[in-house]
Amino acid sequence: MITNVLNTIDDILYAPILIIVMVVAGLYFTFRTKFVQLRLFKEACRLILEPPKGSREQSVSSFQALMVSTASRVGTGNIVGVATAICLGGAGAVFWMWVMCIIGAASAYMESTLAQIFKRVDKDGGFYGGPAYYIEFAMHSTVPAALFSVFLIATYAFGFNLLCSYNLQSTFAAYSWYHPVVTPLIIGTILALLTGYCLLGGGKRIVRLTEVVVPFMGLFYVAVSLIVLILNIGHIPAMFAEIFSDAFNFKAIFGGISGSCLVLGIKRGLFSNEAGVGSAPNASASADVTHPSKQGLVQTISVYIDTMLLCTATALMCLSTGIAHTPDVAGAPYVQNAISSVFGGIGPIFITVAMILFAFTTLLGNLYYCDNALAYLNNKKMPTKKFMTIFYVFCVLVIFAGAQMPMAAVWAIADITMGGMTIINLPACVILGNYAIDALTNYEEQKKLGKDPVFVASDIGLSDKLVMTWKAQSEKKSGKRRKKKKNASQA
């Protein structure tokens, strides 16, 4: 009964409300920025390795901020989410995932650039911010910003953690010893205790280890996918034919609407890369850069890494094997069946190991975003240690519960909470869009003059009082202008 209600809400929210909002906003940003996500791809790649402008030890580089947002994006959705979309919506879901990735990358530029423009400085000189801060400025009210923060906490402490826990335990269904009641209890308990141990102050070595291992696991996962693809090279033409024919099969697109390849491709693509959701800007705001557009461009790369690399690796690996993708194997079983056709019994074990690593880092990364939202709701300062301990205990219980829940319910909850964030964030980005677009124009003008772009708020019509973070930089540049003018007059 509850699952049916959740699915109904999910269907109404996405088809057509959120799909229209996401597509219209993404296309608007794409055309207004003249396809910034494609046009400046090379520049974005160059900026990834640019060092922070500050000399402080706590300065966060573009690359570090990118890694934080990518760690949250890369997770179980890259494996299970893609497989679920294909099994329930058809191979055409992959095409619509690609389309939304390219469109969504423009939204990623906008939200991360705005986060940089409206970021704040803490007492230690570090930067923080995110959608709550620019939403407050856009709407001239703290109410929508607070509502966004509530949805963010509901998404990352509840919805995504329920789903992450479920996805992990579902991979064990491939083994003969799996029990539908006992196994989820065991997996849920172990995952909850391990996460709780790390959250409550211990397990620093575990966290450091996973931070090192997971990037290599991501690359190894792509390599394994390529091996499967090469070994099934004869199926590749038929695979792409199925993707494109299904993508433009109007019965597949509109049949059942909520279960169509179009809707599922957009849903699972959004869940995986989070473009326009408003999560990545929380990390983007922490980067110490000379110009907001730098971090906006860098964040477009994170979207591509997630969808065009990892999600595509899963999709092509599975589809190239020719293994049947039916609703009864939706999720991890489909991926495990596909990889088993090449690697035999070791295939499911590899997927399980990858899922364990991806799930663990996702759970911890999700809660990084919650800290930012909780601080905003608490008059822009972190809650007490006692409150945070209680909050983390709640999160641990959520992780345990997720392993015991049905697939339809956890996906619906994750979709609904994420949709709530998106439907508040994207309109705010549209309202403030001119600032991000003007910042891009300013960035490109300085690049044409051979300069390393430096941002001055007044150059895009913003008062220094509204964006205090950039005031010192503005005063420094204004001082140089006055000095140059004085020297010219004396001459």
HELIX and SHEET records of a PDB file:
HELIX    1   1 ILE A    2  ILE A   12  1                                  11    
HELIX    2   2 LEU A   13  LEU A   18  3                                   6    
HELIX    3   3 ILE A   19  ARG A   32  1                                  14    
HELIX    4   4 VAL A   36  ARG A   39  1                                   4    
HELIX    5   5 PHE A   41  LEU A   47  1                                   7    
HELIX    6   6 SER A   62  ARG A   73  1                                  12    
HELIX    7   7 THR A   76  ASN A   78  5                                   3    
HELIX    8   8 VAL A   80  GLY A   89  1                                  10    
HELIX    9   9 GLY A   92  ILE A  117  1                                  26    
HELIX   10  10 PRO A  131  MET A  139  1                                   9    
HELIX   11  11 THR A  142  ILE A  153  1                                  12    
HELIX   12  12 ALA A  154  GLY A  159  3                                   6    
HELIX   13  13 PHE A  160  SER A  170  1                                  11    
HELIX   14  14 THR A  171  ALA A  174  5                                   4    
HELIX   15  15 VAL A  182  LEU A  199  1                                  18    
HELIX   16  16 LYS A  204  LEU A  231  1                                  28    
HELIX   17  17 ILE A  233  HIS A  235  5                                   3    
HELIX   18  18 ILE A  236  ALA A  247  1                                  12    
HELIX   19  19 PHE A  250  PHE A  254  1                                   5    
HELIX   20  20 ILE A  257  GLY A  259  5                                   3    
HELIX   21  21 CYS A  261  ASN A  273  1                                  13    
HELIX   22  22 ALA A  280  SER A  284  1                                   5    
HELIX   23  23 PRO A  292  TYR A  304  1                                  13    
HELIX   24  24 ILE A  305  CYS A  311  3                                   7    
HELIX   25  25 THR A  312  THR A  321  1                                  10    
HELIX   26  26 PRO A  327  VAL A  329  5                                   3    
HELIX   27  27 ALA A  332  PHE A  343  1                                  12    
HELIX   28  28 ILE A  346  LEU A  377  1                                  32    
HELIX   29  29 LYS A  385  GLY A  402  1                                  18    
HELIX   30  30 MET A  407  ILE A  431  1                                  25    
HELIX   31  31 GLY A  433  LYS A  448  1                                  16    
HELIX   32  32 ALA A  457  ILE A  460  5                                   4    
HELIX   33  33 MET A  468  TRP A  470  5                                   3    
HELIX   34  34 LYS A  471  GLN A  490  1                                  20    
SHEET    1   A 2 ARG A 120  VAL A 121  0                                        
SHEET    2   A 2 PHE A 127  TYR A 128 -1                                        
END                                                                             
